[in-house]
C-alpha cells in the first residue's frame, strides 16, 4: 500500500511540475491549425509501472512517443496522439510491446492501464486552472 501511495504522490508531483511549467508561461510547440483542434492543446503525461515512475509529468502537444523499460527488462513503446472523433476530444494510445500492439482511446483527462503499465493524461490548461484555484483557496 505504501508503494501505491508513493506512486500516487510521484504522479501528483509530476503533474504539478508540468502545470507549473505551463502556468509560468513557457511556450509548448504545437502544430499549426485552429485552437479547437485537440492536437493544439498541451497535455501532461505520466507513465508508471506499478513498481516505478517511468515518465513523471511531462508536458506535450501534438504527439508523444516514449520507449520505456519495464522492471522485468522488457520494453514498451507508448505513443499518445490527441484526436477528435464524432466531435469529441480523445487521446489515442498505442502501446507496442514484443507481444503486439494495442490501440485504445481515453478522454483528455484520463487514466488507463495495460497490464502493469499505467498511463495518466491531463489537459495542461485544466490542470493549471485546478492548481491555481487550489492555490487561491489556500491563500484566503
C-alpha positions as CSV (number, residue, x, y, z in Angstrom):
1,X,0.0,0.0,0.0
2,X,2.9,2.4,0.8
3,X,4.3,1.8,-2.7
4,X,0.9,2.7,-4.2
5,X,0.7,5.9,-2.2
6,X,4.3,6.8,-3.2
7,X,3.4,6.3,-6.9
8,X,0.4,8.5,-6.5
9,X,2.5,11.2,-4.9
10,X,5.1,11.0,-7.6
11,X,2.3,11.2,-10.3
12,X,0.8,14.2,-8.5
13,X,4.2,15.9,-8.2
14,X,4.9,15.3,-11.9
15,X,1.6,16.9,-12.8
16,X,2.3,19.8,-10.5
17,X,5.7,20.3,-12.2
18,X,4.1,20.2,-15.6
19,X,1.3,22.5,-14.7
20,X,3.8,24.9,-13.1
21,X,5.7,24.9,-16.4
22,X,2.6,25.7,-18.3
23,X,1.4,28.3,-15.8
24,X,4.8,30.0,-15.8
25,X,4.3,30.9,-19.4
26,X,6.7,28.6,-21.2
27,X,5.8,28.0,-24.8
28,X,4.9,24.5,-25.8
29,X,5.4,23.8,-29.5
30,X,2.3,22.8,-31.3
31,X,1.5,22.2,-35.0
32,X,-0.5,24.8,-36.8
33,X,-4.3,24.7,-37.0
34,X,-7.3,26.1,-35.3
35,X,-7.4,26.4,-31.5
36,X,-10.3,24.0,-31.5
37,X,-8.1,21.1,-32.6
38,X,-7.1,18.6,-29.8
39,X,-3.6,18.4,-31.3
40,X,-3.2,22.1,-30.4
41,X,-3.8,21.6,-26.7
42,X,-0.9,20.9,-24.3
43,X,-1.2,17.8,-22.2
44,X,0.7,16.4,-19.2
45,X,1.5,12.7,-19.3
46,X,2.8,10.4,-16.6
47,X,3.7,6.8,-17.3
48,X,4.0,4.4,-14.4
49,X,4.7,0.8,-13.9
50,X,3.2,-0.5,-10.7
51,X,6.7,-0.6,-9.3
52,X,8.2,2.7,-10.6
53,X,7.5,6.0,-12.2
54,X,8.8,5.9,-15.8
55,X,7.8,9.3,-17.1
56,X,7.0,11.9,-14.4
57,X,4.5,14.6,-15.5
58,X,5.9,15.7,-18.9
59,X,4.1,18.4,-21.0
60,X,3.5,17.6,-24.6
61,X,1.4,18.7,-27.5
62,X,0.9,17.1,-30.9
63,X,2.2,13.6,-30.5
64,X,4.2,12.0,-27.6
65,X,6.3,8.8,-28.1
66,X,8.5,7.2,-25.5
67,X,10.2,3.8,-25.2
68,X,10.1,2.6,-21.5
69,X,11.9,-0.3,-19.9
70,X,9.8,-2.3,-17.5
71,X,11.1,-3.8,-14.3
72,X,11.3,-7.3,-16.0
73,X,13.6,-5.8,-18.7
74,X,11.0,-5.8,-21.5
75,X,10.4,-2.6,-23.4
76,X,7.2,-0.9,-24.4
77,X,6.8,2.0,-26.9
78,X,3.9,4.3,-25.8
79,X,2.5,6.8,-28.4
80,X,-0.2,9.3,-27.4
81,X,-1.9,11.4,-30.0
82,X,-4.8,13.8,-29.4
83,X,-7.7,13.2,-31.9
84,X,-11.2,14.3,-32.5
85,X,-13.8,11.6,-33.2
86,X,-17.6,12.4,-33.6
87,X,-17.0,15.9,-32.3
88,X,-15.3,14.7,-29.1
89,X,-11.7,15.0,-27.9
90,X,-9.8,11.8,-27.2
91,X,-6.2,10.8,-26.7
92,X,-5.3,7.8,-28.8
93,X,-2.9,5.4,-27.0
94,X,-0.8,3.0,-29.0
95,X,1.1,0.6,-26.7
96,X,3.6,-1.6,-28.6
97,X,5.5,-4.5,-26.9
98,X,7.1,-7.8,-28.0
99,X,3.6,-9.4,-27.8
100,X,2.0,-6.9,-30.2
101,X,0.3,-3.5,-30.5
102,X,-2.7,-2.4,-28.5
103,X,-4.7,0.7,-29.5
104,X,-7.2,2.3,-27.3
105,X,-8.7,5.7,-26.5
106,X,-9.1,7.8,-23.4
107,X,-10.5,11.2,-22.5
108,X,-8.2,14.2,-22.4
109,X,-8.2,13.8,-18.6
110,X,-8.0,10.1,-18.3
111,X,-6.0,7.1,-17.0
112,X,-5.7,3.7,-18.5
113,X,-3.8,0.5,-17.6
114,X,-2.5,-2.2,-19.8
115,X,-1.1,-5.0,-17.5
116,X,1.3,-3.3,-15.1
117,X,1.7,-0.1,-17.2
118,X,-0.5,2.9,-16.2
119,X,-0.8,5.9,-18.4
120,X,-2.3,9.1,-17.0
121,X,-3.0,12.1,-19.2
122,X,-4.3,15.5,-18.1
123,X,-5.1,18.6,-20.2
124,X,-2.5,21.0,-19.1
125,X,-4.8,24.0,-19.1
126,X,-7.4,22.2,-17.0
127,X,-4.6,21.1,-14.6
128,X,-3.1,24.6,-14.4
129,X,-6.6,26.1,-13.6
130,X,-7.1,23.5,-10.9
131,X,-3.8,24.3,-9.3
132,X,-4.5,28.0,-9.5
133,X,-7.9,27.5,-7.8
134,X,-6.2,25.4,-5.1
135,X,-3.5,28.0,-4.5
136,X,-6.1,30.8,-4.4
137,X,-8.2,28.9,-1.9
138,X,-5.2,28.2,0.3
139,X,-4.1,31.8,0.5
140,X,-7.5,33.1,1.7
